[in-house]
Amino acid sequence: MALALIPRSFITVVACLAASPAAADAWQGDQNAGTLQFVATQAGAKFTGGFRTFAVRFEFDPARPAGGSLDVTVALKSADTADAERDEILKGAEFFWTDRHPQAEFHASRFRREGARWRADGELTLRGVAQPVAVLFTLDGQPQQLGMTGAATLRRLDFGVGQGEWSTTEWIGDEVEVRFDLRLKPAAAEASP
């Protein structure tokens, strides 16, 4: 009898919501939630740098990885290698060219298991050049925090990072490893219009 008082359209909406897959959990973080570093080679010796400003948004349900996404935005002017002269050169037109390309962006929406790790196949845009990049990572879930640790390897010359005398590997290696260790928090709910 009580069901007769509920509009049929309301029952249809509730039934559709119940039948649809659960939304992926949304997580977010920035430079206060961990580290984003890079390891490169200069004159045969490795050095480590990091970015002091970046933002991460991660939507993911391990049971339904196809619906996930990973978005990272990095302020390239925030690069810090503990060497002021090198940091200034990195920001210049021969490398990051931050006056023209202030940000690097990574977006992935394809995820799959690789043993104990996850793999995200995405696209990195750096210095105005977009190239495919694969990121391998592990997750460590807590009720109000998600640990996300991983790495990716890329080639700087594929993105035009290193012009003129730096466009060879004589002084600076081509391969760069990017590492991250994050503690993400649940993303704030978006305000409704």
C-alpha positions in Angstrom: 0.0 0.0 0.0 2.8 2.4 0.9 4.5 1.9 -2.4 1.5 3.2 -4.2 2.2 6.7 -2.6 5.8 6.8 -4.1 5.9 8.2 -7.7 7.0 5.6 -10.2 9.7 8.0 -11.6 11.4 8.0 -8.1 11.4 4.2 -7.9 12.9 4.0 -11.4 15.8 6.5 -10.5 16.6 4.5 -7.3 16.6 1.2 -9.2 19.0 2.6 -11.8 21.4 4.0 -9.1 21.3 0.7 -7.3 22.1 -1.2 -10.6 25.0 1.1 -11.6 28.6 0.4 -10.6 29.9 2.2 -7.5 31.8 5.4 -8.2 35.5 5.3 -7.9 37.0 6.7 -4.7 38.4 10.1 -5.2 41.7 11.2 -3.6 43.8 14.3 -3.8 47.1 15.6 -2.6 49.9 18.1 -3.2 53.4 19.0 -2.1 52.2 18.8 1.5 51.2 15.1 1.0 54.5 13.7 0.0 57.3 14.0 -2.6 57.7 14.2 -6.3 61.3 13.7 -7.4 63.4 13.1 -10.5 66.8 11.4 -10.9 69.0 12.4 -13.8 72.6 12.1 -14.8 75.0 15.0 -15.3 78.7 14.4 -16.3 78.3 10.7 -15.5 77.0 11.3 -11.9 73.4 11.0 -10.8 71.6 13.8 -9.1 68.2 14.0 -7.5 65.8 16.9 -7.8 62.2 17.5 -6.7 59.3 19.8 -7.3 58.1 22.0 -4.5 54.6 22.6 -6.1 52.3 20.0 -7.6 48.8 18.7 -7.4 47.4 15.1 -7.7 43.9 13.9 -8.2 43.3 10.1 -8.2 40.0 8.4 -8.8 40.2 4.7 -8.5 38.4 1.5 -7.5 40.7 -1.6 -7.6 37.6 -3.7 -8.3 36.8 -1.6 -11.4 40.1 -0.1 -12.6 38.7 0.8 -16.0 36.8 3.7 -14.5 39.9 5.2 -12.9 41.9 8.4 -13.6 45.1 9.9 -12.5 45.8 13.6 -13.0 49.0 15.3 -12.0 49.9 19.0 -12.5 53.5 20.2 -11.8 54.7 23.8 -11.5 58.0 23.5 -13.3 59.4 26.7 -11.8 59.4 24.9 -8.5 62.2 22.5 -9.6 64.8 22.2 -6.9 68.1 20.2 -7.3 69.9 21.9 -4.4 72.1 23.7 -6.9 70.9 27.3 -7.7 72.8 27.6 -11.0 71.5 24.3 -12.3 67.9 25.2 -11.1 68.1 28.5 -13.1 69.3 26.7 -16.2 66.5 24.1 -15.9 63.9 26.9 -16.0 65.4 28.4 -19.2 64.4 28.1 -22.8 66.9 25.2 -23.4 65.2 23.0 -20.8 61.8 23.4 -19.2 61.2 26.9 -20.8 59.0 27.8 -17.9 58.1 31.3 -19.3 56.3 29.6 -22.1 55.4 26.2 -20.5 54.9 26.8 -16.8 53.3 23.4 -16.1 53.8 19.7 -16.9 50.7 17.6 -16.9 50.1 13.9 -16.7 46.8 12.2 -17.4 46.0 8.4 -17.3 42.7 6.6 -17.5 44.0 3.0 -18.3 45.1 0.8 -15.4 46.1 -2.8 -15.1 47.7 -5.1 -12.6 51.4 -6.1 -12.9 52.1 -8.5 -10.1 51.9 -6.6 -6.8 51.9 -3.2 -8.6 49.5 -1.3 -10.7 50.4 0.2 -14.1 48.9 3.4 -15.4 49.3 4.1 -19.1 48.9 7.8 -19.7 50.2 10.9 -21.5 52.7 13.4 -20.2 52.8 16.9 -21.6 56.1 18.6 -21.0 57.4 21.7 -22.8 54.4 21.6 -25.1 55.1 18.0 -26.2 52.8 15.1 -25.3 54.2 11.6 -25.2 52.9 8.3 -23.7 54.4 7.4 -20.3 53.7 4.4 -18.1 53.7 4.8 -14.3 54.1 1.8 -12.0 52.8 2.2 -8.4 51.6 0.5 -5.3 48.7 1.5 -3.0 48.5 1.3 0.8 45.0 2.1 1.9 44.0 3.5 5.3 40.5 4.8 6.3 41.3 8.5 5.7 44.6 8.2 3.8 45.9 6.4 0.7 49.6 5.8 0.3 50.7 5.8 -3.3 54.3 5.1 -4.2 55.8 4.6 -7.6 58.0 5.6 -10.5 58.2 6.2 -14.2 61.1 6.4 -16.6 61.1 8.8 -19.5 63.5 10.2 -22.0 64.0 14.0 -21.8 64.9 14.4 -25.5 61.5 13.0 -26.5 60.1 16.2 -25.0 62.7 18.6 -26.3 64.2 19.1 -22.8 67.7 20.0 -23.7 68.2 22.3 -26.7 71.4 23.4 -28.5 74.5 22.0 -26.8 72.3 20.0 -24.4 70.5 18.1 -27.2 73.0 15.3 -27.0 73.8 12.9 -24.2 77.4 13.9 -23.9 77.0 15.8 -20.6 73.4 15.0 -19.5 71.8 11.6 -19.8 68.7 11.1 -21.8 66.9 8.8 -19.3 65.2 10.4 -16.3 63.5 8.5 -13.5 60.5 10.2 -11.8 59.7 8.9 -8.3 56.8 9.8 -6.0 55.8 8.9 -2.5 52.3 10.3 -1.6 49.8 10.3 1.2 46.5 11.2 -0.4 43.4 12.3 1.4 39.8 11.9 0.3 38.9 14.6 -2.3 36.6 17.3 -1.2 33.1 16.9 -2.6 32.4 19.1 -5.5 29.8 21.8 -4.9 26.6 21.2 -6.8 25.5 23.9 -9.3 
